[in-house]
Amino acid sequence: MKIAVYSQNYDKSTKKVMHGLLDLGKQYDVEFYIEKDFYSLLKINSSNLIDKNIFSSYNDLNNSFDLMITIGGDGTLLRSVSFVRDLDIPIIGINTGRLGFLATINQDLLTSEMSKILLGNYKIEKRTLLEVKIKGSKIINEFGIALNEVTVGRKNTTSMIKIKTFLDGEYLNSYWADGLITSTPTGSTGYSLSCGGPIMSPLSQTLSLTPIAPHNLNARPLIISDKTKIELYVSGREKSHLVSLDSRIISVENESLITITKAKFKINLAYFEENSFYSTLRNKLLWGEDRRNL
């Protein structure tokens, strides 16, 4: 079995998980490939680490990999998408962060849960991605893909921005707000939810538009088909604004054409049946629990 491993930092939890993975790898004859920057952190902090294969980019991976394992929180898993892209390599996250909507493996149950993974006892769910094109921007156009959301927002100023929005070429609205979130079903439990957006099932073929602190209180979140082509033009007192794709942020000149569409490929998320989307909602959002006497 061939597995890529990615993490963004090194701490006690990461160390424990990584050594647990290496032990399981020997037991199940797994060949691990470790992301270059993460490997450097491991070498600095662990003199006993045995040299392993290293990858540094999408070009170092291929369809021969059985799995990508991330160690951290949801942000780490989101960043791993840039390595996997359209290779159909399933991704599963070991949660050493906080909430863990995407990274669902409990680090305290690492041995039992990873044993099931290595025996192939897991399911795959295909998740929609967003593709972003910004006219004149080479930075984002190299890999303008987001699993959770694409957000346009104001820079370090108290002034709102105006977001002129078109859906399939038809004018929808000009949002006066701090920003606008275009969310996938996967991202509907993230930033969009905190701004009052709807929760969408991962299998629904939908996207949502959620304004951030809109000046007009009747500007409500909107669910649209994921086949919709979204076009945005942003203006404001500043000369530029921010565009974020999950955790990647760039500055974009005002009045630039921002085009958002569903990507041509999807990401495979691996999960256990007991960690389905609906059970995660119940557990993470405490649905159905009476907290009054706690």
C-alpha positions in Angstrom: 0.0 0.0 0.0 1.3 3.5 -0.9 0.2 6.4 1.2 1.1 10.2 1.1 1.3 12.0 4.5 0.8 15.7 4.9 0.8 18.1 7.9 1.6 21.8 8.4 3.3 21.7 11.8 4.9 19.6 14.4 3.8 19.3 18.0 3.2 16.6 20.6 0.0 15.3 19.0 1.6 15.2 15.5 4.6 13.4 16.9 2.4 10.8 18.6 0.3 10.3 15.5 3.3 10.1 13.1 5.1 7.5 15.2 1.8 5.5 15.4 1.5 5.6 11.6 5.1 4.4 11.1 4.4 1.5 13.5 1.3 0.5 11.7 3.1 0.9 8.4 5.5 -1.9 9.4 2.6 -4.1 10.5 0.6 -3.6 7.3 3.5 -3.3 4.8 2.7 0.4 4.0 5.1 2.6 2.0 4.8 6.2 3.2 5.7 9.3 1.2 6.0 12.4 3.4 5.5 16.0 2.2 8.9 17.8 2.0 8.3 20.6 4.5 6.6 18.3 7.0 9.5 15.9 6.6 12.0 18.6 7.4 10.1 19.3 10.7 10.1 15.7 11.5 13.9 15.4 10.9 14.6 18.4 13.1 12.5 17.1 16.0 13.0 13.3 15.8 16.5 11.9 15.4 15.0 8.4 15.3 13.0 9.0 12.1 13.9 6.6 9.4 14.3 8.2 6.0 11.2 7.9 3.8 10.2 8.9 0.3 9.4 12.6 -0.1 7.0 14.5 -2.3 6.8 18.3 -2.7 4.1 18.9 -5.3 1.2 17.5 -7.4 3.8 16.4 -10.0 5.3 14.0 -7.5 2.1 12.0 -7.0 0.1 9.8 -9.3 -2.7 7.2 -9.4 -0.5 4.6 -7.8 -1.1 6.2 -4.4 -3.9 4.5 -2.4 -4.5 7.3 0.1 -3.5 10.8 1.3 -3.5 11.1 5.1 -3.5 14.5 6.7 -2.5 15.2 10.3 -4.1 18.4 11.8 -7.4 20.1 11.5 -9.8 20.9 8.7 -7.4 23.6 7.4 -4.7 21.0 6.8 -7.0 18.7 4.9 -8.1 21.7 2.7 -4.5 22.5 1.9 -3.9 18.9 0.9 -6.3 19.3 -2.1 -3.5 21.2 -4.0 -1.4 18.0 -3.9 -4.1 15.6 -5.0 -6.1 17.7 -7.5 -7.6 15.4 -10.2 -5.7 12.2 -9.3 -8.7 10.6 -7.5 -6.5 9.8 -4.5 -8.8 9.5 -1.4 -8.1 11.9 1.4 -8.7 11.2 5.1 -7.7 13.4 8.0 -6.5 12.6 11.5 -7.9 15.3 13.7 -5.4 17.0 16.1 -7.2 20.3 15.8 -10.4 21.5 17.2 -13.8 20.9 15.6 -12.9 18.5 12.8 -15.8 18.4 10.3 -13.5 17.1 7.6 -10.6 15.6 9.6 -12.7 12.9 11.3 -10.3 10.3 12.6 -9.9 10.5 16.4 -6.2 10.6 17.3 -6.9 8.8 20.5 -8.3 5.9 18.5 -5.5 6.0 15.9 -4.5 2.3 16.0 -8.0 0.9 15.7 -9.3 3.4 13.1 -6.2 3.4 11.0 -6.2 -0.4 11.0 -9.6 -0.3 9.4 -8.4 2.2 6.9 -5.4 0.1 5.9 -7.6 -3.0 5.5 -9.8 -1.0 3.1 -12.8 -0.8 5.5 -13.9 2.7 4.6 -16.2 4.5 2.2 -15.6 7.2 -0.4 -17.7 10.4 -1.0 -17.0 12.6 -3.9 -17.0 16.3 -3.0 -17.6 19.3 -5.3 -14.9 21.8 -5.9 -15.0 25.4 -7.1 -12.8 26.7 -9.8 -11.9 30.4 -9.9 -10.6 32.5 -12.7 -9.6 36.2 -12.2 -9.0 38.1 -15.4 -5.3 39.2 -15.5 -4.2 37.2 -12.3 -1.5 34.6 -13.0 -1.2 33.8 -9.3 -4.7 32.3 -8.8 -5.1 31.0 -12.3 -2.3 28.5 -11.7 -4.5 26.5 -9.3 -7.7 28.3 -8.6 -9.5 25.5 -6.8 -11.4 25.5 -3.5 -13.1 22.7 -1.6 -14.9 24.8 1.0 -15.6 28.3 -0.3 -14.5 31.3 -2.4 -14.8 34.6 -0.5 -14.4 38.2 -1.7 -13.9 40.6 1.1 -12.8 44.1 2.1 -9.2 44.8 3.0 -8.1 46.6 6.2 -10.7 49.3 6.2 -14.0 49.9 7.8 -15.6 50.7 4.5 -17.9 48.2 2.8 -17.4 46.9 -0.7 -19.9 46.7 -3.5 -20.1 43.2 -5.1 -22.0 43.2 -8.4 -23.1 39.7 -9.0 -24.3 37.9 -12.2 -25.6 34.3 -12.4 -25.3 32.7 -15.9 -25.0 36.2 -17.3 -28.1 37.6 -15.6 -27.8 40.4 -13.1 -28.7 39.3 -9.6 -27.8 42.0 -7.1 -25.1 44.4 -5.9 -24.2 43.4 -2.4 -23.1 46.3 -0.1 -21.3 44.2 2.5 -18.0 43.2 4.1 -17.9 40.4 1.6 -19.6 37.5 -0.2 -19.1 33.8 0.3 -19.6 31.3 -2.5 -19.8 28.0 -0.7 -19.9 24.3 -1.7 -21.9 21.8 0.3 -18.7 20.8 2.0 -18.0 24.4 3.1 -21.6 25.0 4.2 -20.6 24.0 7.8 -17.7 26.5 7.8 -17.4 30.2 7.2 -20.8 30.4 5.5 -22.6 28.8 8.4 -21.0 31.4 10.8 -22.4 34.1 8.6 -25.9 32.7 8.7 -25.7 30.5 5.6 -27.6 27.3 5.1 -26.2 23.8 5.7 -26.2 21.7 2.5 -25.9 17.9 2.1 -22.6 17.0 0.4 -24.6 15.1 -2.2 -26.8 18.0 -3.1 -25.9 19.6 -6.4 -26.0 23.1 -5.0 -23.9 26.1 -4.1 -24.8 29.0 -1.8 -24.2 32.7 -1.8 -23.9 34.2 1.7 -23.3 37.9 2.2 -21.0 38.9 5.1 -22.5 41.7 7.3 -24.7 43.1 4.5 -25.8 46.8 4.8 -29.2 45.8 3.5 -30.7 43.3 6.0 -33.0 41.9 3.4 -30.0 40.5 1.5 -30.3 36.9 2.5 -28.3 33.8 1.6 -29.3 32.2 -1.7 -29.0 28.5 -2.8 -28.3 28.0 -6.5 -27.5 25.1 -8.8 -23.9 24.1 -8.9 -24.1 24.3 -12.7 -24.4 28.1 -12.4 -21.7 30.4 -13.7 -21.0 33.1 -11.1 -19.4 36.4 -12.1 -18.4 39.1 -9.6 -17.2 42.7 -10.0 -16.0 44.3 -6.7 -15.6 48.0 -6.1 -15.0 50.2 -3.1 -12.9 53.0 -1.6 -9.8 51.0 -1.6 -8.1 50.2 -5.0 -8.2 46.5 -4.3 -9.9 43.8 -2.3 -9.2 40.3 -1.0 -10.1 37.0 -2.6 -9.7 33.8 -0.6 -9.9 30.2 -1.8 -10.3 28.2 1.4 -7.1 29.4 3.3 -5.3 31.0 0.4 -5.7 34.7 0.1 -4.6 37.2 -2.6 -5.2 40.9 -3.3 -7.1 41.7 -6.5 -7.6 45.0 -8.2 -11.2 46.4 -8.1 -13.4 45.8 -11.1 -11.5 42.7 -12.1 -13.8 40.0 -13.5 -14.0 37.1 -11.0 -15.6 33.9 -12.5 -16.6 31.0 -10.2 -17.8 27.7 -11.6 -17.9 24.1 -10.5 -14.6 22.3 -11.2 -14.4 19.6 -13.8 -13.2 17.1 -11.2 -14.1 16.2 -7.6 -12.2 15.3 -4.5 -12.6 11.8 -2.9 -13.0 12.1 0.9 -12.6 8.8 2.8 -14.8 8.2 5.9 -16.2 5.5 8.2 -19.9 4.9 8.0 -20.3 5.9 11.6 -18.6 9.3 10.7 -21.1 10.2 8.0 -22.1 13.8 7.3 -25.3 13.5 9.3 -23.7 11.8 12.3 -21.0 14.5 12.2 -23.7 17.2 12.3 -25.2 15.6 15.4 -21.9 15.2 17.2 -20.2 18.4 16.3 -23.2 20.8 16.4 -24.7 18.9 19.4 -28.0 18.5 17.6 -30.7 16.9 19.7 -28.8 17.3 23.0 -30.4 19.0 26.0 -27.6 21.2 27.4 -29.8 23.0 30.0 -28.7 20.9 33.0 -25.0 20.7 32.1 
